[in-house]
Amino acid sequence: MFAKKITKTLILFLAALLMLPPSWAQAAEQKPAHVLLIYDSLAKGTSREGNIEAIQRLLASYGTKVTLTTFNSYKKGTLQQYTNVIGIGNADDLAIISQEYISDFQTFEGSYLHIGAHIPEKVKTQMDIQTRTEDKETVLLSIGQFSQPSRFLSIT
């Protein structure tokens, strides 16, 4: 008698449990990434013209918030507000002269992507990169035993 009562109660409990709607697990809402895009020149009148806007649009298409600034207008402490930074060197003849940026970059711990000329010394050291200036027609990229020559066409 007692065993029948326990069995009935257990069956009713399981039936009630099966009738409950499932609780679906949901991913926590993530904040969109925020990237500082810092550059030396818009490269007007060169083959690189428009690359800043193109990168900004590409990042925005992935839901990334982008803040644009130039190396010359950089304000001390700005890097510490970001975990992702993209540096673009469009002008071969414009070195990074902002001492505020250079100083802040030495202590920057986030992710950094560099495109173009004037790779920061910290990045060169960390990645054991050596650069040298050659004629503007040919570039040789080498990593260890691998190398790849490239030719650039310059239309003036």
VMD Tcl script that draws the C-alpha trace (Angstrom):
set ca {
  {0.00 0.00 0.00}
  {2.74 2.40 1.01}
  {4.82 1.45 -2.07}
  {1.81 2.14 -4.35}
  {1.40 5.59 -2.80}
  {5.07 6.43 -3.33}
  {4.90 5.16 -6.92}
  {1.77 7.25 -7.66}
  {3.34 10.34 -6.11}
  {6.54 9.83 -8.07}
  {4.61 9.38 -11.35}
  {2.53 12.52 -10.68}
  {5.68 14.46 -9.84}
  {7.42 13.35 -13.06}
  {4.30 14.16 -15.13}
  {4.14 17.64 -13.60}
  {7.86 18.09 -14.24}
  {7.41 17.17 -17.92}
  {4.61 19.74 -18.30}
  {6.81 22.63 -17.17}
  {8.12 24.74 -20.04}
  {11.84 24.40 -20.60}
  {14.04 27.24 -19.48}
  {16.34 28.03 -22.38}
  {19.86 29.08 -21.66}
  {20.72 32.42 -23.21}
  {24.09 33.94 -23.84}
  {24.86 37.03 -21.87}
  {24.55 40.19 -23.91}
  {28.00 41.33 -24.94}
  {29.06 44.91 -25.29}
  {30.31 45.69 -28.79}
  {34.06 45.97 -29.15}
  {35.46 49.50 -29.10}
  {38.52 50.16 -31.26}
  {40.78 53.20 -31.44}
  {41.80 53.74 -35.07}
  {44.80 56.07 -35.10}
  {46.54 57.21 -38.27}
  {49.14 59.65 -39.56}
  {47.56 60.76 -42.85}
  {44.45 60.23 -44.96}
  {46.81 59.63 -47.92}
  {44.89 61.97 -50.21}
  {46.02 61.65 -53.81}
  {47.76 58.30 -53.30}
  {46.82 54.69 -53.91}
  {46.13 54.40 -50.17}
  {43.44 57.11 -50.20}
  {40.23 55.86 -48.62}
  {41.79 53.04 -46.59}
  {40.89 54.68 -43.26}
  {37.21 54.94 -44.23}
  {37.23 51.39 -45.63}
  {38.62 49.94 -42.40}
  {36.15 51.98 -40.37}
  {33.22 50.65 -42.47}
  {34.53 47.09 -42.25}
  {34.76 47.26 -38.45}
  {31.30 48.87 -38.22}
  {29.84 46.03 -40.31}
  {30.89 43.68 -37.50}
  {29.21 45.87 -34.89}
  {32.46 47.39 -33.66}
  {32.44 50.93 -32.33}
  {35.34 52.89 -33.86}
  {36.95 56.09 -32.62}
  {39.15 57.92 -35.15}
  {42.08 60.14 -34.27}
  {45.45 61.13 -35.69}
  {48.83 60.67 -34.08}
  {49.25 64.46 -34.03}
  {45.98 65.09 -32.18}
  {46.48 62.24 -29.68}
  {45.79 63.19 -26.04}
  {47.73 61.60 -23.18}
  {45.89 58.70 -21.52}
  {43.60 57.95 -24.47}
  {45.09 54.48 -25.10}
  {44.19 53.33 -21.59}
  {40.48 53.63 -22.49}
  {40.78 50.93 -25.18}
  {41.65 47.26 -25.33}
  {41.94 47.25 -29.13}
  {44.00 49.70 -31.19}
  {44.74 49.85 -34.91}
  {47.62 52.07 -36.01}
  {47.90 53.06 -39.66}
  {51.01 54.58 -41.20}
  {49.93 55.89 -44.61}
  {52.78 58.33 -45.12}
  {56.29 56.95 -45.44}
  {57.75 60.36 -44.63}
  {55.68 61.07 -41.47}
  {57.16 59.38 -38.42}
  {55.14 59.15 -35.21}
  {56.27 62.25 -33.33}
  {53.61 62.42 -30.60}
  {55.58 61.84 -27.41}
  {52.29 61.39 -25.51}
  {51.34 58.51 -27.81}
  {54.80 56.93 -27.73}
  {54.85 57.11 -23.93}
  {51.33 55.67 -23.54}
  {52.02 52.92 -26.10}
  {54.99 51.66 -24.06}
  {52.58 50.68 -21.26}
  {49.65 49.64 -23.49}
  {48.61 46.04 -22.76}
  {45.73 45.56 -25.21}
  {45.58 44.14 -28.73}
  {47.37 46.12 -31.42}
  {47.28 45.86 -35.21}
  {49.62 47.96 -37.33}
  {49.13 48.67 -41.02}
  {51.69 50.49 -43.14}
  {54.84 52.42 -42.34}
  {56.51 53.23 -39.02}
  {55.87 50.15 -36.90}
  {56.25 51.15 -33.23}
  {59.53 50.07 -31.60}
  {57.67 48.10 -28.92}
  {56.02 45.95 -31.62}
  {59.30 45.49 -33.49}
  {60.99 44.33 -30.29}
  {58.19 41.98 -29.20}
  {57.93 40.38 -32.64}
  {61.64 40.55 -33.46}
  {60.95 42.57 -36.60}
  {63.71 44.32 -38.49}
  {62.83 46.97 -41.06}
  {64.83 48.92 -43.57}
  {63.95 51.31 -46.33}
  {64.58 50.22 -49.90}
  {63.40 51.60 -53.21}
  {59.63 51.98 -53.19}
  {59.15 49.50 -56.03}
  {60.01 46.30 -54.16}
  {59.23 44.95 -50.71}
  {60.56 41.72 -49.23}
  {58.63 40.30 -46.29}
  {60.49 37.58 -44.42}
  {59.73 35.61 -41.28}
  {62.41 33.12 -40.32}
  {63.12 30.93 -43.34}
  {60.07 32.16 -45.26}
  {60.17 35.21 -47.52}
  {57.88 36.78 -50.09}
  {58.92 39.48 -52.57}
  {56.27 41.94 -53.74}
  {56.26 44.56 -56.46}
  {54.26 47.76 -56.17}
  {53.15 49.70 -59.19}
  {53.38 53.43 -58.75}
  {51.32 55.52 -61.14}
  {52.11 59.23 -61.10}
}
mol new
graphics top color blue
foreach p $ca { graphics top sphere $p radius 0.5 }
foreach p [lrange $ca 0 end-1] q [lrange $ca 1 end] { graphics top cylinder $p $q radius 0.2 }
display resetview
